[in-house]
Amino acid sequence: WHELMTTDPERAAAFYAVTLGWRAEETPMPTGRYWMLRRADGSDVGGLMAIPDGAPMASGWGVYVAVDDVAATHARALAAGAHETFAVMEVPGVGRMSGIVDPTGAAIAFG
């Protein structure tokens, strides 16, 4: 899964609409505002959301890496020096996920 986390989701959505023809459709999420990015044919490209308050990261595109155990992987990352961008959570119909920034400042998410 590809996801853009940014300081200005509305501006990013407008940019990708003009540049690539994608449309951003707001989708209810328990964590706050979230947009699905879709091609003109309706197929999903990825997601778009604001960077969580206090998260130590810059705007950027990220990916979710599939892991066998999100909670265990998240815990190992924190123990190895990562900073949490979002805690392990359950998204109905999607599954468990979490996000971290590694000790070098690179963001990654687990799903």
C-alpha positions as CSV (number, residue, x, y, z in Angstrom):
1,W,0.0,0.0,0.0
2,H,1.3,3.5,-0.8
3,E,0.4,6.4,1.4
4,L,1.3,10.1,1.3
5,M,1.6,11.6,4.8
6,T,1.8,15.4,4.5
7,T,1.5,18.7,6.4
8,D,-1.2,19.8,3.9
9,P,-3.5,17.1,2.6
10,E,-5.8,19.4,0.7
11,R,-2.9,21.0,-1.2
12,A,-1.4,17.6,-2.0
13,A,-4.8,16.3,-3.3
14,A,-5.1,19.3,-5.6
15,F,-1.5,18.8,-6.9
16,Y,-2.0,15.1,-7.7
17,A,-5.4,15.9,-9.3
18,V,-3.8,18.3,-11.7
19,T,-0.6,16.4,-12.2
20,L,-1.8,12.8,-12.5
21,G,-5.6,13.0,-12.7
22,W,-6.1,11.4,-9.4
23,R,-9.1,12.2,-7.2
24,A,-9.1,12.2,-3.5
25,E,-12.2,10.7,-1.8
26,E,-12.5,11.2,1.9
27,T,-13.0,7.9,3.7
28,P,-14.1,7.5,7.3
29,M,-11.3,6.2,9.6
30,P,-11.1,5.9,13.3
31,T,-7.9,7.8,13.4
32,G,-9.2,11.0,11.7
33,R,-9.4,12.4,8.2
34,Y,-8.2,10.0,5.4
35,W,-8.5,10.2,1.7
36,M,-8.3,7.3,-0.8
37,L,-6.4,8.4,-4.0
38,R,-8.1,7.0,-7.1
39,R,-7.4,7.0,-10.8
40,A,-10.0,8.2,-13.3
41,D,-11.2,4.6,-13.7
42,G,-11.9,4.3,-10.0
43,S,-9.0,2.0,-9.1
44,D,-7.1,2.8,-5.9
45,V,-3.6,4.3,-6.0
46,G,-3.1,4.7,-2.3
47,G,-4.0,6.9,0.7
48,L,-3.5,10.4,1.9
49,M,-3.5,11.8,5.4
50,A,-2.1,14.5,7.6
51,I,1.1,13.8,9.5
52,P,0.0,13.1,13.1
53,D,0.7,16.0,15.5
54,G,4.1,15.6,17.1
55,A,5.2,12.9,14.7
56,P,9.0,13.3,13.9
57,M,8.7,13.2,10.2
58,A,8.5,15.3,7.0
59,S,5.9,15.1,4.3
60,G,6.6,12.1,2.0
61,W,5.4,9.0,0.3
62,G,5.6,5.7,2.3
63,V,4.8,2.1,1.9
64,Y,3.3,-0.5,4.2
65,V,5.5,-3.6,4.6
66,A,3.6,-6.9,5.2
67,V,4.7,-8.6,8.4
68,D,3.5,-11.7,10.2
69,D,2.9,-9.9,13.5
70,V,2.5,-6.1,13.5
71,A,2.6,-5.6,17.2
72,A,5.8,-7.7,17.6
73,T,7.5,-6.0,14.7
74,H,6.5,-2.6,16.0
75,A,7.9,-3.4,19.5
76,R,11.2,-4.6,18.0
77,A,11.5,-1.4,16.0
78,L,10.9,0.8,19.1
79,A,13.4,-1.3,21.1
80,A,16.0,-0.8,18.3
81,G,15.7,3.0,18.4
82,A,12.7,3.9,16.2
83,H,10.2,6.6,17.1
84,E,6.5,5.8,16.8
85,T,4.4,7.8,14.2
86,F,1.3,5.8,15.0
87,A,0.6,3.0,17.4
88,V,-0.6,-0.5,16.5
89,M,-4.2,-0.1,15.5
90,E,-7.0,-2.1,13.9
91,V,-8.7,-0.7,10.9
92,P,-12.0,-2.5,10.2
93,G,-12.0,-4.3,7.0
94,V,-8.3,-3.7,6.5
95,G,-6.3,-5.2,9.4
96,R,-3.7,-4.2,11.9
97,M,-1.1,-1.6,11.1
98,S,1.5,0.7,12.8
99,G,4.1,3.3,11.8
100,I,7.6,4.2,12.8
101,V,10.5,6.4,11.9
102,D,13.8,4.6,12.0
103,P,16.9,6.0,13.7
104,T,18.0,7.7,10.4
105,G,14.7,9.5,10.0
106,A,13.1,7.2,7.3
107,A,9.5,6.4,7.8
108,I,7.9,3.0,7.3
109,A,4.7,1.3,8.3
110,F,3.8,-2.3,9.0
111,G,0.7,-4.0,8.0
